Amino acid sequence: MTLTANRLSPAFAVSNTGYGQLRKTAPCGLILPVILALALPAAPTLGATATTTFAVSATVEAACSISAAALSFGTYTGATINATTTITATCTNTTPYSVGLNPGTSAGASVTTRKMTGPGSSTVAYALYSDPGHTLNWGQTVGVDTVSATGNGNPQSLTVYGQTAAGQLSTPGSYSDTITVTVTY
């Protein structure tokens, strides 16, 4: 005797095993959920609740980072040259900070008498200021000749105003110096 598949139920198939027995099979996708449903105990019904709280905390440390672009005076012809560059300070919100500029790397330089060095140790004197009028020398003593601000979490630009001295009789060639920028917070 042969029974047509899916006559008993669309979810099951029946077939003759050939030995006088009928075999009922289910599609593979139904076997595991059916077995799990039969094997697992029923979930208890919950009716009451209880609550609690827990604390969440963090400490934000003051932090700053700083970057600077190069300052180029171009070609010096003996006349005063004014040039600017930008220092960018990024400090955490409400963090007070000061930015200082060292004397540079030329021998005998100070924060008020900076020098670029060129051929044969010849120099070209220049100054760095924190104002466009070239009256506030930018040095490295916090609270005296540095630039102060308060961080807001975003990059803040500070302009450096450079000026060469006029009338210098320097040897022709390339001149350079390196200034170290320090942020104190």
C-alpha positions as CSV (number, residue, x, y, z in Angstrom):
1,M,0.0,0.0,0.0
2,T,1.3,3.4,-0.9
3,L,0.1,6.7,0.5
4,T,0.6,10.0,-1.3
5,A,2.9,12.4,0.5
6,N,1.3,15.3,2.3
7,R,-2.2,13.8,2.5
8,L,-2.4,13.8,6.2
9,S,-1.0,17.2,6.9
10,P,0.9,19.8,4.7
11,A,3.6,19.9,7.4
12,F,4.3,16.1,7.3
13,A,4.9,13.4,4.7
14,V,3.9,9.7,5.0
15,S,5.7,7.0,3.0
16,N,5.6,3.2,2.9
17,T,8.8,1.6,4.3
18,G,8.3,-1.5,2.2
19,Y,7.9,-3.8,5.3
20,G,4.3,-3.1,6.0
21,Q,5.0,-0.1,8.1
22,L,4.2,3.5,7.5
23,R,6.8,6.2,8.3
24,K,5.8,9.8,9.1
25,T,8.5,12.4,8.4
26,A,8.7,16.2,8.9
27,P,10.7,18.7,7.0
28,C,14.1,19.3,8.6
29,G,13.3,22.9,9.6
30,L,10.5,21.7,12.0
31,I,12.4,18.8,13.7
32,L,14.7,20.9,16.0
33,P,12.1,23.4,17.2
34,V,9.6,20.6,17.9
35,I,12.3,18.7,19.9
36,L,13.4,21.8,21.8
37,A,9.8,22.7,22.6
38,L,9.1,19.2,24.0
39,A,12.4,19.0,25.9
40,L,12.4,22.4,27.6
41,P,10.3,23.1,30.7
42,A,7.7,25.9,30.5
43,A,8.9,29.3,31.7
44,P,7.5,30.3,35.0
45,T,5.0,33.2,35.0
46,L,6.5,36.3,36.6
47,G,4.2,38.8,38.3
48,A,6.3,40.9,40.7
49,T,9.3,43.2,40.0
50,A,12.2,44.7,42.0
51,T,14.6,47.5,40.9
52,T,18.0,48.8,41.9
53,T,20.4,51.4,40.6
54,F,24.2,51.5,40.1
55,A,26.6,54.4,39.8
56,V,28.4,55.3,36.6
57,S,31.5,57.5,36.7
58,A,34.5,58.7,34.8
59,T,37.3,61.2,35.4
60,V,38.2,63.6,32.6
61,E,41.9,64.7,32.8
62,A,43.0,68.0,31.5
63,A,44.9,67.5,28.2
64,C,46.3,69.7,25.4
65,S,48.0,69.1,22.1
66,I,49.7,71.7,19.9
67,S,50.9,72.1,16.4
68,A,52.5,74.9,14.4
69,A,53.1,75.9,10.8
70,A,56.4,77.2,9.4
71,L,57.1,80.9,9.4
72,S,58.8,82.2,6.2
73,F,60.1,85.7,5.8
74,G,60.8,85.1,2.1
75,T,63.8,87.0,0.6
76,Y,65.5,89.5,2.9
77,T,66.8,92.6,1.1
78,G,67.8,94.7,4.2
79,A,64.3,96.1,4.8
80,T,61.9,95.1,7.6
81,I,59.8,92.1,6.7
82,N,56.6,91.2,8.5
83,A,55.2,87.6,8.3
84,T,52.8,85.5,10.3
85,T,52.2,81.9,11.1
86,T,49.6,79.9,13.2
87,I,49.9,77.8,16.2
88,T,46.9,75.5,16.9
89,A,46.2,74.4,20.5
90,T,43.5,71.9,21.3
91,C,42.8,71.6,25.0
92,T,40.0,69.9,27.0
93,N,37.0,72.1,27.8
94,T,37.6,74.8,30.5
95,T,41.3,73.9,30.7
96,P,43.5,77.1,31.1
97,Y,46.7,77.0,29.1
98,S,49.7,79.1,28.2
99,V,51.8,78.9,25.0
100,G,55.4,79.8,25.1
101,L,58.1,80.1,22.4
102,N,61.8,79.4,23.2
103,P,64.7,81.5,21.9
104,G,65.5,79.1,19.0
105,T,68.6,77.2,18.2
106,S,71.1,79.9,17.1
107,A,74.0,80.6,19.4
108,G,73.5,83.6,21.6
109,A,69.8,84.0,20.9
110,S,67.2,84.9,23.5
111,V,63.5,85.3,23.4
112,T,64.0,89.0,22.7
113,T,66.9,88.7,20.3
114,R,66.2,85.7,18.1
115,K,68.5,84.9,15.2
116,M,68.4,82.8,12.0
117,T,71.8,81.3,11.2
118,G,73.2,81.1,7.6
119,P,76.5,80.8,5.7
120,G,79.7,81.1,7.8
121,S,77.6,81.5,11.0
122,S,76.2,84.8,9.7
123,T,72.8,85.7,11.2
124,V,69.6,87.6,10.5
125,A,67.9,89.0,13.6
126,Y,64.2,88.7,14.0
127,A,61.5,88.9,16.6
128,L,58.2,87.1,17.4
129,Y,55.2,88.9,18.8
130,S,51.7,88.0,20.0
131,D,50.1,91.1,18.6
132,P,49.9,92.6,15.0
133,G,51.4,95.9,16.3
134,H,54.7,94.1,17.1
135,T,54.8,95.4,20.6
136,L,54.2,92.3,22.8
137,N,57.2,90.0,22.6
138,W,56.3,86.3,22.7
139,G,58.6,84.4,25.0
140,Q,58.5,81.4,27.3
141,T,57.9,82.6,30.9
142,V,54.3,81.7,31.9
143,G,52.4,84.7,33.1
144,V,55.0,87.1,31.7
145,D,55.4,86.9,28.0
146,T,53.4,83.8,26.9
147,V,49.9,83.7,25.4
148,S,47.2,82.4,27.6
149,A,43.7,81.0,26.8
150,T,41.1,78.5,28.0
151,G,40.4,75.3,26.1
152,N,37.0,74.5,24.7
153,G,37.7,71.0,23.3
154,N,38.2,72.4,19.8
155,P,41.3,73.6,17.9
156,Q,42.1,77.2,18.8
157,S,44.3,79.2,16.5
158,L,47.0,81.6,17.8
159,T,48.7,83.9,15.4
160,V,52.5,84.5,15.7
161,Y,53.6,87.9,14.2
162,G,57.2,87.8,13.0
163,Q,59.4,90.7,12.0
164,T,63.0,91.0,10.8
165,A,65.2,93.9,11.8
166,A,66.1,96.4,9.0
167,G,69.6,97.2,7.8
168,Q,71.4,93.9,8.5
169,L,74.5,93.3,6.4
170,S,74.3,89.5,6.3
171,T,76.1,87.1,3.9
172,P,74.0,86.0,1.0
173,G,72.5,82.5,1.4
174,S,69.8,80.6,3.2
175,Y,69.1,81.3,6.9
176,S,67.0,79.3,9.3
177,D,66.1,78.7,13.0
178,T,63.9,76.3,14.9
179,I,61.5,77.5,17.5
180,T,60.1,75.1,20.1
181,V,56.5,75.7,21.1
182,T,55.4,74.6,24.6
183,V,51.9,74.5,25.9
184,T,51.6,74.6,29.7
185,Y,48.3,73.6,31.3
